[in-house]
Amino acid sequence: MDLLVFAHRGEAQCFLKEMELKAHPLNNSLYTLEDQSVALIITGEGHNNVLTGLSLALGQLSGNVQRIINFGICAALNEQLQKNEIHSIRTIYGQDEFKSFQTIDTQAKHDLITAKQRLLDTKESQKLEHIAPLADREGWAIGLVAKQANIDLLSYKLISDHVSDAPICEYIKELSQDYSQKLFEFYQELELVEKASSIENPFKEQSDYYFTLSLNREVSNLCQQLCVKYEKENINDIIDTTSLLNLETTPKKRALKLRDQLKEKLYPTRTKILGQLDSFIQDAGFEKKELTYDPAIEKVFLNLKINIKSEKDIKELTRKLKNIDWHEYQSIMNGENL
């Protein structure tokens, strides 16, 4: 069973509306699905409310909880993080607390600190920003209960505001339904991802392909992501491999071409830009290993790696460099030539 944990009813309202949850007979803040796969608890804000509310819920659910998933809003302590973004939390710290708690999401990049009081001014927030870029009022207590109960923890936070000297509590309350809707849609996407994570490489056993361990893992991940993107359960409903099967090539090369086809389907814009960059380098007279770009296609730069053994090599390099049209390169990186 997954136990969804919210501090406020406003944050949970869309979950209660859209899911067939029924109130627990002994706890009007605890709800469960009929098949007992999901439960939801509204603890109230703050350390003490979470400790009592969450601990009581775990007892009433009779030890059936395998994961605790915290959803809620938080404040950003710096301007680089944008409002309405939802972030998976990596580590949860507590203000003036020695212990910290990690979630099981190994891909999470942002940390959270739980403040003792609501952060209403920038002076106080600046002290906490050195520890984590996000702040809430309940995450640390949820982590403590999860740790003591030996239950896996996940936490997802929607940024509702940047801490400032202006009073914004009432404004946030007015937007609670919007926040709840965004969190619920995010939860639905998580469910799709988890369903897709069970999808393995469906081409692995076909004699037309040969997969190394790393290539098999890569193709499996691509199939999972495509099934999530297109909301399909079968990769064959998304791509047609007929042309691949008709190619006269080795099983290993066919498997590599399959990977490339999956990438093109998943990242069509990225694929076009990469093709344009490769053509740009070739037209300038360089080999791919001599002139390289940011593989993530985020930063606009070129790396030059070339051996010079004579004055003739210098003249040849000078000629090639004159072929580089920097404005054209920038246009390709910005996606202006698609």
Secondary structure, 3 states (H helix, E strand, C coil): CEEEEECCHHHHHHHHHHCCEEEECCEEEEEEECCCCEEEEECCCCHHHHHHHHHHHHHHCCCCCCEEEEEEEEEECCCCCCCCCEEEEEEEEECCCCCEEECCCCCCCEEEEECCCCCCCHHHHHHHHCCCCEEECCHHHHHHHHHHHCCEEEEEEEEEEECCCCCCHHHHHHCHHHHHHHHHHHHHHHHHHHHHCCCCCCCCCCCCCCCCHHHHHHHHHHHHHHHHHCCCCCHHHCCCCHHHHCCCCCHHHHHHHHHHHHHHHHCHHHHHHHHHHHHHHHHCCCCCCCEEECCCCCCCCEEECCCCCCHHHHHHHHHHHHCCCHHHHHHHHCCCCC
